[in-house]
C-alpha cells in the first residue's frame, strides 16, 4: 500500500486527521479524502487558479502544494466562505452580476476575492487592485469586468453596481422622455 503520513489539518474551521501518501496534493486530499469538491482542478499545473484555497491566510494553488506541507495548517476552501447554505455577499454579487458563468474558475475567484476584501479592511479596492488580486485566476467566460464589478460591489456592501447603473439609466431615460414631451 505504500508509505502514508498522518496529517492534522483545520479545514473551514473543523479539525481533520488524514493518512495520505506523502506527496499527495492538497487538492486531492481536499476533494478525495475530505469530500470537499468545491475546489476544482483546472490545469493541474498552477496556471489557472481554479484550485485556489487559503493556507494560513494566503492564497495558494492547491494543485501545487504537497499535502505534507499543509500539516498543522488552517485551510479555507470555497465551502468555508459562507455559513451553511446561505450565500455570502460576495457569492450573491457573483450570481447577480454574471461573475459566475460555467463554474470552473468560480471557486478560486471567490477565495481570491474574499482574501482581497479581507485585506482591504472595509475599503473598496480599485479595479486595478481587484485585477491584480485575481491575476492568478483565469476565466474564459466573462471577460473579467463582471467579476471585478462583483468583487467591488461586495466590498462596498451595496447592491450590485450594474443593477444600480441600469436603474439610474432607466431613470435618466424616463426623465429625458418626459422632457421631450413638454
C-alpha positions in Angstrom: 0.0 0.0 0.0 3.0 2.3 0.4 4.1 4.8 2.9 1.5 7.1 4.4 1.8 10.0 6.7 -0.7 11.3 9.3 -1.7 14.9 8.9 -3.6 17.3 11.1 -5.5 19.9 9.1 -8.0 22.5 10.1 -10.3 22.9 7.1 -13.0 25.5 7.2 -12.7 25.7 11.0 -13.0 21.9 11.5 -10.1 19.8 12.6 -9.3 16.7 10.4 -6.8 13.9 10.6 -5.9 12.1 7.4 -3.4 9.4 6.5 -2.1 10.0 3.0 0.8 9.3 0.7 3.5 12.0 1.5 3.4 13.6 -2.0 -0.4 13.6 -2.5 -1.5 17.0 -3.5 -3.5 19.2 -1.1 -6.2 19.5 -3.8 -6.6 15.7 -3.9 -6.8 15.4 -0.1 -9.5 18.1 0.0 -11.5 16.5 -2.8 -11.0 12.8 -2.3 -10.3 12.4 1.4 -12.4 15.2 2.9 -15.0 15.2 0.1 -14.8 19.0 -0.3 -15.4 19.1 -4.0 -15.9 22.8 -4.4 -12.2 23.3 -5.1 -11.7 22.5 -8.8 -8.8 21.1 -10.7 -8.4 23.1 -13.9 -4.9 22.7 -15.3 -3.1 20.8 -12.6 0.0 23.0 -13.1 -0.8 26.1 -11.0 -1.6 28.2 -14.0 -5.4 28.7 -13.9 -6.2 29.3 -10.2 -9.4 27.1 -10.2 -7.9 25.2 -7.2 -7.1 28.3 -5.1 -7.6 27.9 -1.3 -6.4 29.9 1.7 -3.5 28.2 3.5 -2.8 30.0 6.8 -4.5 33.1 5.3 -2.5 33.1 2.0 -3.9 32.2 -1.4 -2.2 29.1 -2.9 -2.8 26.8 -5.8 -3.7 23.6 -4.0 -2.7 21.5 -7.0 1.0 22.6 -6.4 1.0 22.0 -2.6 2.1 18.6 -1.3 -0.4 17.8 1.5 2.5 17.3 3.9 3.3 21.0 3.6 -0.2 21.7 5.0 0.3 19.7 8.1 -0.9 21.7 11.1 -2.2 24.5 8.8 -5.6 26.3 8.7 -7.2 25.9 5.3 -10.2 27.7 3.9 -11.9 26.4 0.8 -14.9 27.9 -1.1 -17.2 25.8 1.1 -15.8 27.7 4.1 -16.6 31.2 2.8 -20.3 31.0 3.8 -22.4 29.6 6.6 -24.4 26.6 5.6 -26.5 27.1 2.5 -26.6 30.9 2.9 -24.6 32.7 0.3 -22.2 35.4 1.3 -22.5 39.0 -0.1 -19.6 38.1 -2.4 -21.3 35.0 -3.7 -24.6 36.8 -4.2 -22.8 39.6 -6.2 -21.1 37.0 -8.4 -24.5 35.4 -9.2 -26.5 38.7 -9.6 -23.8 40.4 -11.7 -22.9 37.5 -14.0 -19.5 36.9 -12.5 -20.2 33.1 -12.3 -20.6 31.5 -15.7 -19.5 27.9 -16.3 -18.3 27.5 -12.7 -14.8 26.1 -13.2 -13.0 29.2 -12.1 -15.6 30.5 -9.7 -14.4 28.8 -6.5 -10.8 30.0 -7.0 -12.1 33.5 -7.9 -14.3 33.6 -4.8 -11.5 32.5 -2.5 -9.0 35.1 -4.0 -11.6 37.8 -3.9 -12.6 37.0 -0.3 -8.9 37.3 0.7 -8.7 40.7 -1.1 -11.8 42.0 0.6 -10.5 40.9 4.0 -7.1 42.6 3.3 -8.9 45.8 2.3 -10.4 46.1 5.8 -13.6 47.9 4.8 -12.1 49.8 1.9 -13.4 49.2 -1.6 -10.5 48.0 -3.7 -10.0 49.8 -7.0 -10.4 48.0 -10.4 -6.6 47.6 -10.8 -6.3 46.2 -7.2 -9.1 43.6 -7.9 -7.5 42.7 -11.2 -4.1 42.2 -9.6 -5.5 40.1 -6.8 -7.3 37.9 -9.3 -4.4 37.7 -11.8 -3.7 34.1 -10.9 -7.3 33.1 -11.7 -8.2 32.5 -15.4 -11.7 32.8 -16.8 -12.7 32.0 -20.3 -16.4 33.1 -20.0 -16.8 36.5 -18.5 -14.1 38.8 -19.8 -13.4 39.7 -16.1 -15.3 43.0 -15.8 -18.3 41.4 -14.4 -16.1 39.6 -11.8 -14.3 42.9 -11.0 -17.7 44.6 -10.6 -19.0 41.9 -8.3 -15.9 42.0 -6.1 -16.1 45.8 -5.7 -19.9 45.7 -5.1 -19.4 43.1 -2.4 -16.6 45.1 -0.8 -18.8 48.1 -0.8 -21.6 46.1 0.7 -24.0 47.6 -1.8 -26.4 46.4 -4.4 -24.6 45.1 -7.4 -23.2 48.1 -9.4 -24.7 47.0 -12.7 -28.2 46.9 -11.2 -27.8 50.4 -9.8 -26.4 51.7 -13.1 -29.3 50.2 -15.0 -31.8 51.8 -12.6 -30.1 55.2 -13.0 -30.1 54.8 -16.8 -33.8 53.9 -16.8 -34.5 57.0 -14.6 -32.5 59.2 -16.9 -34.3 57.8 -19.9 -37.8 58.4 -18.3 -36.7 62.0 -17.4 -35.5 62.6 -21.0 -38.7 61.2 -22.4 -40.8 63.5 -20.1 -38.6 66.5 -21.0 -39.2 65.9 -24.8 -42.9 65.9 -24.3 -43.0 69.4 -22.9 
